[in-house]
Amino acid sequence: MAPTTTEQTTDRTAAPTRRPHRAWLIAAVAGAAVVTAGAFTTVPGLLVAPLHEEFAWERGQVALAASVNMVLFGLTAPFAAALMDRVGARRVAGGALLLVAAGAVLTGFMTEPWQLVAYWGVLTGLGSGCLTMTFAAAVTARWFDRRRGLVTGALSSSSHLGQLLFLPLLAGAVERHGWRPPVVTLALVALAVAALVFLALRDHPADVGVRPYGATEFVPAPPPSPGAATRTLKVLSGALRTRPFWLLAGMFVLCGASTNGIMWSNWAPAAHDHGMRPTAAASLLSLIGVFSALGALLSGWLTDRFDPRRLLTVCFAVRALTLLALPMVFSSAVTAPMLLFVFVYGLVDVATVPPVIELCRRAYGEDGPIVFGWTNAAHQLGAGASAFLGATARDVFGTYDVVWAALGAGCLVAALLAMTVRATLVKVE
């Protein structure tokens, strides 16, 4: 009998088994974390009217918290990726969920506008920023040798699934029970998922003695990478001296302003202005999330087959037309034109992400993912500015019509910028 090697002993995938590979459990747990974090992103929009009625706070004061949340959401992601290389995705994800839970619980006891900014803006912004596409990429890169694209796409769409699952329920609960019970309930959900993450998530297949899914050889766990944060800043420093980065970042500023920036925090109050019930408005926003996931998958397929710059131009142009048409279709009821807006706008909502990732890869090579992380940070800066300025414009003009018109014009500018991006490798020093 041949001697048994240590690798054969520890590699549990060497023997045939009917059990699903451990990687699928890891992906499911990671998905639960992303879904939960995604549920927190749309809550500020549900709080505008209740906080205005209870505390007489202006819309702009509530939107400031959403703005801070979105900015930190974007700025945290590149550094969260470096932190995962240093201490592991399990600790980062679990700690992030504890952070968002703490922010939600403290929000239930606030009495001043600055507390909303500190609790929901800072704490939940930092926590949810750790559970973005960088988290999905970290999990799939280590646990999957095959099916990476499928799993990455599914995890990247999970935040929209969080909107789909939680937003209508939260809107109904706010309408029936007030805003505090739903917020605290969401905090309890985050605590439960944090416990699941600490119990079931593992940083690397080698930690449990298995190969990555689809791999033919056992892969040892890499050592901690203390220099990842330094590299992240160096790549940013180099990219800032190149033209493609400014074009991509500029487009994504306008992209963030015209998508989650305005929709997550201002959709519900805009619908309220037209007499629409909160549950109906939340359901429409959830449908946008569903069509966004479909649009992202379709965009990824198209990016492999067509010039990503042209795809971006089409996406931004279509989005501009939908936003310019929105004042004409908004009403108190869910009508066919309103559903058409939700369908078309949803398809192009996240469809800009795959072509931008591809352009970052073509322009910056192996540094492409990090450059995209910083481009995504610009996206969230635009989102944060839009959340605050959109609500402020509503207070000043008494309507959101001027906001939709301005964002539609911004998307037309982004459509023109898309065709000017250089799609060949740029030397970054």
C-alpha positions as CSV (number, residue, x, y, z in Angstrom):
1,M,0.0,0.0,0.0
2,A,1.3,3.4,-1.0
3,P,2.0,5.8,1.9
4,T,-0.5,8.6,2.5
5,T,1.0,12.0,2.0
6,T,0.1,15.0,4.2
7,E,-1.5,16.8,1.3
8,Q,-3.7,13.8,0.6
9,T,-4.7,13.7,4.2
10,T,-5.6,17.4,4.5
11,D,-7.1,17.8,1.1
12,R,-10.6,16.7,1.6
13,T,-11.6,17.2,-2.0
14,A,-9.2,14.4,-3.1
15,A,-11.7,11.7,-2.2
16,P,-15.1,11.5,-4.0
17,T,-17.9,12.9,-2.0
18,R,-21.6,13.8,-2.6
19,R,-21.4,16.9,-0.5
20,P,-21.4,20.3,-2.2
21,H,-18.0,21.9,-2.2
22,R,-17.4,24.1,0.9
23,A,-16.9,27.1,-1.5
24,W,-20.6,27.2,-2.1
25,L,-21.3,27.6,1.6
26,I,-18.7,30.4,1.8
27,A,-20.3,32.1,-1.2
28,A,-23.8,31.8,0.4
29,V,-22.6,33.3,3.7
30,A,-20.8,36.1,1.9
31,G,-24.0,36.7,-0.1
32,A,-26.0,37.0,3.1
33,A,-23.6,39.6,4.4
34,V,-23.8,41.7,1.2
35,V,-27.6,41.4,1.1
36,T,-27.8,42.6,4.7
37,A,-25.5,45.5,4.1
38,G,-27.4,46.4,0.9
39,A,-30.6,46.7,3.0
40,F,-29.1,49.5,5.0
41,T,-28.4,51.7,2.0
42,T,-32.0,52.5,1.1
43,V,-33.3,53.2,4.7
44,P,-32.5,57.0,4.8
45,G,-35.1,57.5,2.0
46,L,-37.7,55.9,4.2
47,L,-36.8,58.2,7.2
48,V,-37.2,61.6,5.5
49,A,-40.9,62.0,6.1
50,P,-41.1,60.4,9.6
51,L,-38.2,62.4,10.9
52,H,-39.6,65.6,9.4
53,E,-42.9,65.0,11.1
54,E,-41.4,64.0,14.5
55,F,-38.5,66.4,14.8
56,A,-39.3,69.0,12.2
57,W,-35.9,68.4,10.5
58,E,-35.5,69.6,7.0
59,R,-35.0,67.1,4.2
60,G,-31.5,68.4,3.6
61,Q,-30.5,67.6,7.2
62,V,-31.7,64.0,6.8
63,A,-30.1,63.7,3.4
64,L,-26.7,64.9,4.8
65,A,-26.5,61.6,6.8
66,A,-27.2,59.7,3.6
67,S,-24.6,61.8,1.8
68,V,-21.9,61.0,4.4
69,N,-22.9,57.3,4.3
70,M,-22.4,57.1,0.5
71,V,-19.1,59.0,0.5
72,L,-17.6,56.7,3.3
73,F,-19.2,53.7,1.5
74,G,-17.0,54.5,-1.5
75,L,-13.8,55.6,0.2
76,T,-13.8,52.6,2.6
77,A,-13.8,49.9,-0.2
78,P,-10.2,50.2,-1.4
79,F,-8.8,50.1,2.1
80,A,-11.1,47.3,3.1
81,A,-9.6,45.2,0.4
82,A,-6.2,45.8,1.8
83,L,-7.4,45.1,5.3
84,M,-8.8,41.7,4.1
85,D,-5.3,40.8,2.8
86,R,-3.9,41.6,6.2
87,V,-6.4,40.2,8.8
88,G,-8.8,38.1,6.6
89,A,-12.2,38.6,5.0
90,R,-14.0,36.9,8.0
91,R,-12.9,39.4,10.5
92,V,-13.5,42.4,8.2
93,A,-17.0,41.2,7.2
94,G,-18.0,40.3,10.8
95,G,-16.7,43.6,12.2
96,A,-18.5,45.5,9.4
97,L,-21.8,43.9,10.3
98,L,-21.3,44.7,14.0
99,L,-20.6,48.3,13.0
100,V,-23.8,48.7,10.9
101,A,-25.8,47.1,13.7
102,A,-24.4,49.5,16.2
103,G,-25.2,52.5,14.0
104,A,-28.8,51.3,13.6
105,V,-29.3,50.7,17.3
106,L,-27.9,54.1,18.2
107,T,-30.1,55.8,15.5
108,G,-33.2,54.5,17.4
109,F,-32.2,56.7,20.4
110,M,-31.1,59.9,18.6
111,T,-32.7,63.3,19.2
112,E,-30.4,65.7,17.1
113,P,-29.6,65.8,13.4
114,W,-25.8,65.5,14.0
115,Q,-26.5,62.1,15.7
116,L,-28.1,60.8,12.5
117,V,-25.0,61.8,10.6
118,A,-22.7,60.2,13.2
119,Y,-24.7,57.0,13.6
120,W,-26.2,56.3,10.2
121,G,-23.7,58.4,8.1
122,V,-20.4,57.4,9.7
123,L,-20.9,54.0,11.4
124,T,-23.2,52.3,8.8
125,G,-21.2,54.0,6.0
126,L,-17.9,52.5,7.2
127,G,-19.5,49.1,7.8
128,S,-21.4,48.8,4.6
129,G,-18.4,50.1,2.6
130,C,-16.5,47.0,3.7
131,L,-19.1,44.7,2.0
132,T,-19.0,45.9,-1.6
133,M,-17.5,44.4,-4.8
134,T,-14.1,44.3,-3.2
135,F,-15.4,41.8,-0.6
136,A,-17.0,39.7,-3.4
137,A,-13.7,39.7,-5.4
138,A,-11.7,38.7,-2.3
139,V,-14.0,35.7,-1.6
140,T,-14.2,34.4,-5.2
141,A,-10.5,34.9,-5.9
142,R,-9.5,32.6,-3.1
143,W,-12.4,30.1,-3.0
144,F,-13.1,29.6,-6.7
145,D,-10.8,28.5,-9.6
146,R,-13.8,27.9,-11.8
147,R,-17.1,29.8,-11.9
148,R,-15.5,33.0,-10.7
149,G,-17.4,35.2,-13.1
150,L,-20.7,33.6,-12.1
151,V,-20.1,33.9,-8.4
152,T,-18.6,37.4,-8.6
153,G,-21.6,38.6,-10.6
154,A,-24.0,37.0,-8.2
155,L,-22.3,38.6,-5.1
156,S,-22.0,42.0,-6.8
157,S,-25.8,41.9,-7.4
158,S,-26.6,40.9,-3.8
159,S,-26.9,44.5,-2.6
160,H,-29.8,45.0,-5.0
161,L,-31.3,41.7,-3.7
162,G,-31.1,43.3,-0.2
163,Q,-33.3,46.2,-1.5
164,L,-35.7,43.7,-3.1
165,L,-36.0,41.6,0.1
166,F,-36.1,44.3,2.8
167,L,-37.2,47.6,1.3
168,P,-41.0,46.8,0.8
169,L,-41.1,45.2,4.3
170,L,-39.3,48.1,5.9
171,A,-41.6,50.6,4.1
172,G,-44.7,48.8,5.3
173,A,-43.4,48.5,8.8
174,V,-42.5,52.3,8.9
175,E,-46.0,53.1,7.7
176,R,-47.7,50.9,10.4
177,H,-45.4,51.0,13.4
178,G,-43.2,54.1,13.0
179,W,-39.6,54.3,12.0
180,R,-37.9,53.0,15.2
181,P,-39.0,49.3,15.3
182,P,-37.9,48.6,11.7
183,V,-34.5,50.2,12.2
184,V,-33.9,48.1,15.4
185,T,-35.2,45.0,13.6
186,L,-32.7,45.5,10.8
187,A,-29.9,45.9,13.4
188,L,-30.9,42.5,14.9
189,V,-30.7,40.9,11.4
190,A,-27.2,42.3,11.0
191,L,-26.2,40.8,14.4
192,A,-27.6,37.4,13.3
193,V,-25.7,37.5,10.0
194,A,-22.5,38.7,11.8
195,A,-22.8,35.6,14.0
196,L,-23.2,33.4,10.9
197,V,-20.1,35.0,9.4
198,F,-17.9,34.4,12.4
199,L,-19.1,30.8,12.6
200,A,-19.1,29.7,8.9
201,L,-16.9,32.1,6.8
202,R,-13.3,31.1,6.4
203,D,-10.6,33.2,4.8
204,H,-9.0,30.5,2.5
205,P,-9.7,26.9,1.4
206,A,-6.5,25.9,3.1
207,D,-7.9,26.9,6.5
208,V,-10.3,23.9,6.2
209,G,-8.0,21.6,4.2
210,V,-9.7,21.8,0.8
211,R,-8.8,23.0,-2.7
212,P,-10.5,26.0,-4.3
213,Y,-13.5,25.0,-6.3
214,G,-12.4,23.6,-9.6
215,A,-8.7,23.6,-8.8
216,T,-6.5,20.6,-9.5
217,E,-4.0,21.2,-6.8
218,F,-4.0,22.2,-3.2
219,V,-3.3,25.9,-2.7
220,P,-1.6,27.1,0.5
221,A,-3.0,30.2,2.2
222,P,-0.9,33.3,1.4
223,P,0.9,35.2,4.2
224,P,-0.6,38.4,5.4
225,S,0.1,41.4,3.1
226,P,1.0,44.4,5.3
227,G,1.9,46.5,2.3
228,A,-1.4,46.4,0.4
229,A,-2.7,49.7,1.7
230,T,0.6,51.4,0.6
231,R,0.2,49.9,-2.9
232,T,-3.4,51.1,-3.0
233,L,-2.3,54.7,-2.4
234,K,0.7,54.4,-4.8
235,V,-1.6,53.2,-7.6
236,L,-4.0,56.1,-6.9
237,S,-1.1,58.6,-7.0
238,G,0.0,57.2,-10.4
239,A,-3.5,57.1,-11.9
240,L,-4.1,60.7,-10.9
241,R,-1.5,61.7,-13.5
242,T,-3.2,60.0,-16.3
243,R,-6.1,61.2,-18.5
244,P,-8.2,57.9,-18.6
245,F,-8.6,58.0,-14.8
246,W,-10.0,61.5,-14.8
247,L,-12.4,60.6,-17.6
248,L,-13.6,57.4,-15.9
249,A,-13.8,59.0,-12.5
250,G,-15.7,62.0,-14.0
251,M,-18.2,59.7,-15.6
252,F,-18.6,57.7,-12.4
253,V,-19.2,60.9,-10.4
254,L,-22.2,61.6,-12.8
255,C,-23.1,57.9,-12.6
256,G,-23.3,57.9,-8.8
257,A,-25.2,61.2,-8.8
258,S,-27.9,59.9,-11.2
259,T,-28.4,56.4,-9.6
260,N,-28.0,55.5,-5.9
261,G,-27.2,59.1,-4.9
262,I,-30.6,60.4,-5.9
263,M,-32.7,57.2,-5.7
264,W,-31.7,55.7,-2.4
265,S,-32.4,58.8,-0.4
266,N,-34.8,60.9,-2.5
267,W,-37.0,58.5,-4.4
268,A,-39.4,58.0,-1.4
269,P,-39.9,61.7,-0.7
270,A,-40.2,62.5,-4.4
271,A,-42.9,59.8,-4.7
272,H,-44.6,61.3,-1.5
273,D,-44.7,64.7,-3.3
274,H,-46.9,63.1,-6.0
275,G,-49.2,61.4,-3.4
276,M,-47.8,57.8,-3.8
277,R,-48.0,55.5,-0.8
278,P,-44.7,54.6,0.8
279,T,-45.2,50.9,0.2
280,A,-45.9,51.5,-3.5
281,A,-42.8,53.7,-3.9
282,A,-40.6,51.1,-2.1
283,S,-41.9,48.4,-4.3
284,L,-41.0,50.4,-7.4
285,L,-37.5,51.0,-6.1
286,S,-37.2,47.3,-5.4
287,L,-38.2,46.6,-9.0
288,I,-35.5,48.9,-10.1
289,G,-33.1,46.8,-8.1
290,V,-34.3,43.6,-9.8
291,F,-33.9,45.0,-13.3
292,S,-30.5,46.5,-12.3
293,A,-29.3,42.9,-11.6
294,L,-30.5,41.8,-15.0
295,G,-29.0,44.8,-16.7
296,A,-25.6,44.1,-15.0
297,L,-25.6,40.5,-16.3
298,L,-26.6,41.6,-19.8
299,S,-24.0,44.4,-19.8
300,G,-21.2,41.9,-18.8
301,W,-22.2,39.7,-21.7
302,L,-22.2,42.7,-24.1
303,T,-18.9,44.0,-22.8
304,D,-17.2,40.8,-24.0
305,R,-18.5,41.4,-27.5
306,F,-18.6,45.2,-28.2
307,D,-16.5,48.3,-27.5
308,P,-17.1,49.1,-23.9
309,R,-17.0,52.8,-24.6
310,R,-19.9,52.6,-27.0
311,L,-21.8,50.5,-24.5
312,L,-21.2,53.2,-21.8
313,T,-22.4,55.9,-24.3
314,V,-25.7,54.0,-24.9
315,C,-26.2,53.4,-21.2
316,F,-25.7,57.0,-20.2
317,A,-27.8,58.3,-23.1
318,V,-30.7,56.0,-22.2
319,R,-30.5,56.9,-18.6
320,A,-30.6,60.6,-19.5
321,L,-33.8,60.1,-21.5
322,T,-35.5,58.3,-18.6
323,L,-34.6,61.0,-16.1
324,L,-35.8,63.8,-18.4
325,A,-39.1,61.9,-18.9
326,L,-39.6,61.1,-15.2
327,P,-41.5,64.3,-14.2
328,M,-44.1,63.5,-17.0
329,V,-44.8,59.9,-15.7
330,F,-44.6,60.4,-12.0
331,S,-48.1,60.2,-10.4
332,S,-49.8,58.9,-7.3
333,A,-50.6,55.6,-8.8
334,V,-48.4,52.8,-10.3
335,T,-49.2,53.4,-14.0
336,A,-47.9,51.7,-17.2
337,P,-45.6,54.6,-18.1
338,M,-44.2,54.5,-14.5
339,L,-43.5,50.8,-14.9
340,L,-41.8,51.4,-18.2
341,F,-39.5,54.0,-16.6
342,V,-38.7,51.5,-13.8
343,F,-37.9,48.8,-16.4
344,V,-35.7,50.9,-18.7
345,Y,-34.0,52.9,-15.9
346,G,-33.3,49.7,-14.0
347,L,-31.6,48.0,-17.0
348,V,-29.1,50.8,-17.3
349,D,-28.7,51.5,-13.5
350,V,-25.7,49.2,-12.9
351,A,-25.0,48.4,-16.5
352,T,-22.1,50.9,-16.5
353,V,-20.0,48.8,-14.1
354,P,-18.8,46.0,-16.4
355,P,-17.6,48.3,-19.2
356,V,-15.8,50.6,-16.7
357,I,-14.1,47.6,-15.1
358,E,-13.0,46.4,-18.6
359,L,-11.7,49.9,-19.5
360,C,-9.7,50.0,-16.2
361,R,-8.2,46.6,-17.0
362,R,-7.2,47.7,-20.6
363,A,-5.8,51.0,-19.4
364,Y,-4.0,49.9,-16.2
365,G,-3.3,46.2,-16.5
366,E,-2.8,44.4,-13.2
367,D,-3.5,47.7,-11.4
368,G,-6.9,47.8,-13.0
369,P,-8.9,46.5,-10.1
370,I,-7.4,49.0,-7.7
371,V,-8.0,51.8,-10.2
372,F,-11.6,50.7,-10.4
373,G,-11.8,50.8,-6.6
374,W,-10.8,54.4,-6.7
375,T,-13.1,55.1,-9.6
376,N,-15.9,53.6,-7.6
377,A,-15.0,55.9,-4.7
378,A,-15.6,58.8,-7.2
379,H,-19.0,57.2,-7.9
380,Q,-19.9,57.4,-4.2
381,L,-18.6,61.0,-4.0
382,G,-21.1,61.9,-6.7
383,A,-23.8,59.9,-5.0
384,G,-23.2,61.6,-1.7
385,A,-23.3,65.1,-3.3
386,S,-26.5,64.2,-5.2
387,A,-28.2,62.9,-2.0
388,F,-27.6,66.2,-0.2
389,L,-28.0,68.6,-3.1
390,G,-31.1,66.9,-4.4
391,A,-32.9,67.2,-1.1
392,T,-31.7,70.8,-0.7
393,A,-33.0,71.7,-4.2
394,R,-36.3,70.2,-3.2
395,D,-36.4,72.5,-0.1
396,V,-35.5,75.5,-2.3
397,F,-37.7,74.9,-5.4
398,G,-40.5,72.9,-3.8
399,T,-40.2,70.2,-6.4
400,Y,-37.7,67.5,-7.7
401,D,-38.3,68.4,-11.4
402,V,-35.2,70.6,-11.6
403,V,-33.2,67.7,-10.0
404,W,-34.3,65.2,-12.7
405,A,-33.5,67.7,-15.4
406,A,-30.0,68.5,-14.1
407,L,-29.1,64.8,-13.7
408,G,-30.4,64.0,-17.2
409,A,-28.1,66.7,-18.6
410,G,-25.2,65.3,-16.5
411,C,-25.8,61.8,-18.0
412,L,-25.6,63.3,-21.5
413,V,-22.2,64.8,-20.6
414,A,-21.1,61.4,-19.4
415,A,-22.2,59.8,-22.7
416,L,-20.0,62.2,-24.6
417,L,-17.0,61.6,-22.2
418,A,-17.3,57.8,-22.6
419,M,-16.2,57.9,-26.3
420,T,-13.0,59.8,-25.4
421,V,-11.5,57.3,-23.0
422,R,-8.2,55.8,-24.3
423,A,-8.7,52.0,-24.2
424,T,-4.9,51.1,-24.5
425,L,-2.4,50.4,-21.8
426,V,-1.2,53.5,-19.9
427,K,2.1,53.4,-18.1
428,V,1.5,54.4,-14.4
429,E,4.6,55.4,-12.4
